[in-house]
Amino acid sequence: MKYNLLGNTGLLVSELCLGTMTFGGKDPMSAAMGAIDYETAERLVHEALGAGINFFDTANVYGGGESEEMLGRSLKGKRHEVVIATKSGFRMGPGPNQVGLSRVHIMQQVEESLKRLGTDYIDLYQIHRPDPLTDWEEILRTLDELVHSGKVRYTGCSNLQGWQIMKANGISRQLGMHSFKSSQSYYSLAGRDVERDIIPVLQDQKMGLLVWSPMAGGFLSGKYTRENQGGAEDRRSKFDFPPVDREKGYDIIDVLQGIAAARETTAARIALAWLLNQPAVTSVIIGAKRSDQLQDNLGASGMVLSGDELSRLEEISRLKPEYPLWNPLAYTEDRYPGTV
């Protein structure tokens, strides 16, 4: 297992992170993700530990809180060996203040997460999404206080746009506060939008990139083709997310399967390996409902794709250029000696 620095911190996290959205299932969304029981969750956590994974991601909203509880129980006696990331921001109750990123809600949810996880600190506390009703200074001051209190070690964000990350970091630096160390964002061969402005921002700000849904909600797992689009019990049938351009997606799957066949491996491993070969990626969050799924995903660690394989995947999945990046070199090439 390879370990990467989390942004500009000295904290090392495994290049594969075990995501726990499949743990528990008190709410309909979690049930669609898998709703596995504690015994299965504990087995997956221990298998991940045995493979060298030291990074685990959860959220207060996953399984209505059950995900955090199951993860905390599964890591009992191992807390000092692992890095735990959790999140808040989504609705956790019916009241008007049981959602969002107000000081009241964040402070309440940190305490609840600590109890469920059975720990006195959270390694990486992330805002799960932007909050249009709460001023950025209130959000960031609250997070900064949590770091100073010792209840949180580092802070991160998830599902923000590039300009929002820059604005938040600018405010934090202006006020002498702790800034975001990472962004948890959707990234896959079937969804490369993050490359437009989020990855450039993260590289400029020396922040880590934590990838969620690396298989595009199972679309790139190998079981979906033009001929077989899944059954009624498949995750995509229950929860068709994240959005995928299916025609382009099937072309990507054709290339994935060709590379996988030549290597005598699976399309899922190749899809994960492509992400692990991207220089901006710190860790890829994998989820599983069964041991065989986890073991297959673990096989991507350390897999180095050839230049030809990377070129084939790049060609079939690349983004269509958008303004002002129709030709990225047009604005910069005359600034480099010998280019004109």
Secondary structure per residue as TSV (DSSP state, phi and psi in degrees):
chain	resnum	aa	ss	phi	psi
A	1	M	-	360.0	131.7
A	2	K	-	-90.1	147.2
A	3	Y	E	-121.8	137.1
A	4	N	E	-122.2	151.3
A	5	L	E	-69.4	140.0
A	6	L	-	-83.0	98.8
A	7	G	T	58.3	-134.8
A	8	N	T	-97.1	21.9
A	9	T	S	-89.6	177.4
A	10	G	S	-99.1	13.3
A	11	L	-	-88.4	126.2
A	12	L	E	-98.5	129.4
A	13	V	E	-125.1	148.2
A	14	S	E	-65.0	147.1
A	15	E	S	-67.9	-17.7
A	16	L	E	-113.1	134.6
A	17	C	E	-118.7	135.0
A	18	L	E	-84.3	116.1
A	19	G	E	-87.5	146.2
A	20	T	-	-119.5	28.3
A	21	M	T	-67.1	-18.3
A	22	T	T	-84.7	-5.5
A	23	F	B	-83.1	126.1
A	24	G	-	76.7	180.0
A	25	G	-	-177.3	55.8
A	26	K	S	-79.0	-16.9
A	27	D	S	-118.5	157.7
A	28	P	H	-58.0	-39.5
A	29	M	H	-64.7	-44.9
A	30	S	H	-64.0	-37.1
A	31	A	H	-61.0	-37.9
A	32	A	H	-68.7	-27.1
A	33	M	H	-75.7	-22.8
A	34	G	T	152.3	-39.2
A	35	A	-	50.8	51.4
A	36	I	B	-78.1	154.7
A	37	D	-	-84.9	175.5
A	38	Y	H	-63.5	-41.8
A	39	E	H	-59.8	-42.2
A	40	T	H	-67.9	-42.7
A	41	A	H	-60.6	-45.0
A	42	E	H	-62.4	-41.5
A	43	R	H	-62.6	-42.2
A	44	L	H	-65.4	-40.6
A	45	V	H	-62.5	-44.5
A	46	H	H	-68.6	-35.7
A	47	E	H	-65.8	-39.6
A	48	A	H	-63.5	-44.2
A	49	L	H	-59.6	-43.1
A	50	G	H	-63.8	-26.4
A	51	A	T	-87.4	-1.2
A	52	G	T	100.7	0.9
A	53	I	-	-69.7	128.8
A	54	N	-	-119.9	9.9
A	55	F	E	-125.6	126.0
A	56	F	E	-131.6	132.9
A	57	D	E	-117.9	135.1
A	58	T	-	-145.0	-169.8
A	59	A	-	-160.8	153.6
A	60	N	T	-60.4	-31.8
A	61	V	T	-81.3	-18.3
A	62	Y	G	-66.3	124.2
A	63	G	G	62.4	22.3
A	64	G	G	61.5	30.0
A	65	G	G	103.1	-17.9
A	66	E	H	-64.5	-33.5
A	67	S	H	-59.5	-47.9
A	68	E	H	-62.1	-42.3
A	69	E	H	-61.1	-48.2
A	70	M	H	-64.1	-41.1
A	71	L	H	-64.5	-45.5
A	72	G	H	-59.4	-44.2
A	73	R	H	-64.9	-40.1
A	74	S	H	-67.7	-26.9
A	75	L	T	-96.9	8.5
A	76	K	T	-57.4	127.8
A	77	G	T	87.4	-7.3
A	78	K	T	-118.6	4.6
A	79	R	G	-53.6	-41.3
A	80	H	G	-71.3	-11.1
A	81	E	G	-96.8	-7.1
A	82	V	-	-125.8	165.0
A	83	V	E	-113.3	120.8
A	84	I	E	-108.8	128.3
A	85	A	E	-115.6	134.7
A	86	T	E	-139.1	177.6
A	87	K	E	-145.8	161.6
A	88	S	E	-148.7	161.6
A	89	G	-	144.5	-30.6
A	90	F	S	-81.8	166.5
A	91	R	-	-65.7	133.3
A	92	M	-	-121.2	5.9
A	93	G	S	-176.1	174.2
A	94	P	S	-79.2	-17.2
A	95	G	S	-70.8	159.4
A	96	P	T	-66.0	-22.4
A	97	N	T	-106.3	14.6
A	98	Q	S	-99.4	36.0
A	99	V	S	-159.3	157.9
A	100	G	S	94.6	-164.3
A	101	L	S	-126.3	31.3
A	102	S	-	-68.0	160.2
A	103	R	H	-55.7	-41.6
A	104	V	H	-59.8	-48.7
A	105	H	H	-71.0	-43.4
A	106	I	H	-61.1	-48.1
A	107	M	H	-60.7	-41.8
A	108	Q	H	-64.8	-43.6
A	109	Q	H	-72.0	-33.0
A	110	V	H	-60.6	-45.9
A	111	E	H	-62.8	-41.2
A	112	E	H	-65.8	-41.5
A	113	S	H	-65.0	-41.1
A	114	L	H	-59.4	-42.2
A	115	K	H	-64.6	-47.0
A	116	R	H	-66.0	-37.7
A	117	L	H	-77.9	-14.8
A	118	G	T	66.9	39.8
A	119	T	-	-138.6	166.3
A	120	D	S	-107.1	5.5
A	121	Y	-	-153.5	154.3
A	122	I	E	-116.9	127.6
A	123	D	E	-67.5	-46.7
A	124	L	E	-134.0	112.8
A	125	Y	E	-107.1	121.9
A	126	Q	E	-117.0	140.5
A	127	I	E	-78.1	130.5
A	128	H	-	-77.9	-22.4
A	129	R	S	-167.9	164.8
A	130	P	-	-70.5	158.0
A	131	D	-	-125.3	107.8
A	132	P	T	-68.7	-12.9
A	133	L	T	-98.4	-12.2
A	134	T	S	-110.2	130.2
A	135	D	-	-63.4	140.8
A	136	W	H	-58.6	-36.6
A	137	E	H	-63.4	-38.1
A	138	E	H	-64.0	-44.2
A	139	I	H	-60.9	-49.7
A	140	L	H	-71.4	-36.1
A	141	R	H	-64.7	-38.8
A	142	T	H	-63.5	-46.2
A	143	L	H	-63.7	-39.9
A	144	D	H	-62.6	-40.9
A	145	E	H	-63.4	-36.6
A	146	L	H	-66.4	-37.1
A	147	V	H	-66.0	-46.1
A	148	H	H	-63.0	-29.8
A	149	S	H	-75.8	-17.3
A	150	G	T	90.3	-4.1
A	151	K	S	-75.8	-21.7
A	152	V	E	-131.8	137.1
A	153	R	E	-89.0	-48.4
A	154	Y	E	-137.9	159.0
A	155	T	E	-120.2	152.0
A	156	G	E	-146.7	178.1
A	157	C	E	-130.8	167.4
A	158	S	E	-146.8	138.8
A	159	N	S	63.7	29.8
A	160	L	-	-95.3	154.9
A	161	Q	-	-79.9	163.0
A	162	G	H	-57.5	-44.2
A	163	W	H	-65.8	-31.1
A	164	Q	H	-69.6	-39.1
A	165	I	H	-61.7	-45.5
A	166	M	H	-64.0	-41.7
A	167	K	H	-62.5	-45.8
A	168	A	H	-62.0	-45.6
A	169	N	H	-66.0	-36.0
A	170	G	H	-63.3	-43.0
A	171	I	H	-64.7	-43.5
A	172	S	H	-60.3	-44.8
A	173	R	H	-69.2	-39.7
A	174	Q	H	-60.8	-35.6
A	175	L	T	-98.9	6.6
A	176	G	T	68.1	36.4
A	177	M	-	-109.7	164.8
A	178	H	-	-64.7	138.8
A	179	S	-	-110.1	168.9
A	180	F	-	-62.0	137.7
A	181	K	-	-102.3	-12.0
A	182	S	E	-159.9	162.3
A	183	S	E	-126.7	131.0
A	184	Q	E	-98.5	113.1
A	185	S	E	-134.9	155.2
A	186	Y	E	-75.1	132.1
A	187	Y	-	-155.9	129.4
A	188	S	B	-161.3	170.1
A	189	L	T	-59.8	-27.0
A	190	A	T	-93.4	-1.0
A	191	G	B	-152.8	88.6
A	192	R	-	-105.8	20.3
A	193	D	G	-56.8	-29.8
A	194	V	G	-59.3	-20.6
A	195	E	G	-74.0	-17.6
A	196	R	T	-66.3	-55.9
A	197	D	T	-136.7	-20.6
A	198	I	H	-70.9	-49.0
A	199	I	H	-61.9	-44.7
A	200	P	H	-57.4	-38.2
A	201	V	H	-65.0	-45.6
A	202	L	H	-62.7	-40.3
A	203	Q	H	-67.0	-40.5
A	204	D	H	-64.0	-39.0
A	205	Q	T	-90.3	1.9
A	206	K	T	55.4	46.9
A	207	M	-	-106.1	154.7
A	208	G	E	-82.5	154.4
A	209	L	E	-116.3	117.9
A	210	L	E	-107.1	122.0
A	211	V	E	-95.7	124.2
A	212	W	E	-105.0	152.9
A	213	S	-	51.7	55.0
A	214	P	T	-64.5	-18.8
A	215	M	T	-103.4	18.9
A	216	A	T	54.5	51.1
A	217	G	T	64.4	32.5
A	218	G	T	88.9	-8.3
A	219	F	T	-60.9	-34.7
A	220	L	T	-94.1	11.7
A	221	S	S	-69.5	-20.2
A	222	G	S	111.7	-13.6
A	223	K	S	-91.6	-8.5
A	224	Y	-	-104.2	128.0
A	225	T	-	-141.2	177.3
A	226	R	S	-61.1	-32.4
A	227	E	S	-84.6	-29.7
A	228	N	-	-126.4	104.3
A	229	Q	-	-104.7	21.3
A	230	G	-	91.7	160.0
A	231	G	-	-103.7	-178.5
A	232	A	T	-64.5	-25.0
A	233	E	T	-93.8	-3.3
A	234	D	S	-70.8	153.1
A	235	R	H	-58.1	-41.2
A	236	R	H	-64.9	-28.1
A	237	S	H	-74.2	-32.6
A	238	K	H	-84.9	-34.4
A	239	F	-	-148.5	92.1
A	240	D	-	-81.9	79.1
A	241	F	-	-154.7	145.7
A	242	P	S	-73.0	162.8
A	243	P	-	-59.5	142.1
A	244	V	-	-136.6	135.2
A	245	D	-	-76.1	101.0
A	246	R	H	-65.5	-38.9
A	247	E	H	-63.8	-46.5
A	248	K	H	-64.9	-38.1
A	249	G	H	-61.1	-41.1
A	250	Y	H	-66.4	-34.6
A	251	D	H	-63.4	-39.8
A	252	I	H	-64.4	-43.0
A	253	I	H	-61.7	-38.7
A	254	D	H	-57.7	-43.7
A	255	V	H	-69.5	-42.1
A	256	L	H	-57.0	-47.1
A	257	Q	H	-66.7	-34.3
A	258	G	H	-65.2	-44.2
A	259	I	H	-66.4	-41.9
A	260	A	H	-62.8	-42.2
A	261	A	H	-63.5	-41.7
A	262	A	H	-65.2	-31.4
A	263	R	H	-92.6	-5.2
A	264	E	T	57.6	49.1
A	265	T	S	-136.7	-163.0
A	266	T	-	-107.9	156.2
A	267	A	H	-61.6	-36.4
A	268	A	H	-60.1	-43.8
A	269	R	H	-63.3	-40.0
A	270	I	H	-66.4	-40.6
A	271	A	H	-61.8	-41.1
A	272	L	H	-69.7	-42.3
A	273	A	H	-61.7	-36.0
A	274	W	H	-58.8	-44.9
A	275	L	H	-63.8	-43.0
A	276	L	H	-65.5	-19.2
A	277	N	T	-87.7	-2.7
A	278	Q	S	-87.4	124.5
A	279	P	T	-62.5	-24.4
A	280	A	T	-79.2	-15.9
A	281	V	-	-80.8	127.7
A	282	T	S	-91.1	-49.4
A	283	S	E	-152.9	144.0
A	284	V	E	-108.3	124.5
A	285	I	E	-86.3	117.1
A	286	I	E	-107.4	144.5
A	287	G	-	-122.6	153.9
A	288	A	-	-152.9	151.4
A	289	K	S	-107.4	-18.0
A	290	R	S	-137.8	159.9
A	291	S	H	-62.5	-39.0
A	292	D	H	-64.9	-34.1
A	293	Q	H	-65.9	-44.5
A	294	L	H	-62.2	-45.2
A	295	Q	H	-62.8	-38.1
A	296	D	H	-62.8	-44.6
A	297	N	H	-64.7	-39.5
A	298	L	H	-61.1	-27.0
A	299	G	T	-66.0	-13.0
A	300	A	T	-77.8	-22.6
A	301	S	T	-63.7	127.8
A	302	G	T	84.5	-4.0
A	303	M	-	-77.2	121.9
A	304	V	-	-104.7	119.7
A	305	L	-	-83.4	144.8
A	306	S	-	-73.9	165.4
A	307	G	H	-59.5	-38.7
A	308	D	H	-66.2	-43.0
A	309	E	H	-63.9	-43.6
A	310	L	H	-63.2	-39.7
A	311	S	H	-63.5	-42.0
A	312	R	H	-64.2	-41.8
A	313	L	H	-70.7	-36.3
A	314	E	H	-63.4	-46.0
A	315	E	H	-61.4	-40.5
A	316	I	H	-83.5	-20.2
A	317	S	H	-116.3	-4.8
A	318	R	-	-60.9	154.3
A	319	L	-	-74.0	150.4
A	320	K	-	-75.7	131.4
A	321	P	-	-59.2	137.7
A	322	E	-	-124.7	151.9
A	323	Y	T	-58.6	137.5
A	324	P	T	-94.9	23.2
A	325	L	-	-106.5	32.1
A	326	W	S	-56.0	-42.9
A	327	N	S	-139.0	92.9
A	328	P	G	-55.1	-29.8
A	329	L	G	-79.4	-15.2
A	330	A	G	-60.1	-31.0
A	331	Y	G	-94.4	-8.1
A	332	T	T	-127.3	-17.9
A	333	E	G	-62.7	-30.1
A	334	D	G	-80.5	1.6
A	335	R	G	-91.8	-4.4
A	336	Y	S	-111.3	129.1
A	337	P	T	-56.4	138.0
A	338	G	T	84.0	5.7
A	339	T	-	-98.8	-7.4
A	340	V	-	-127.0	360.0
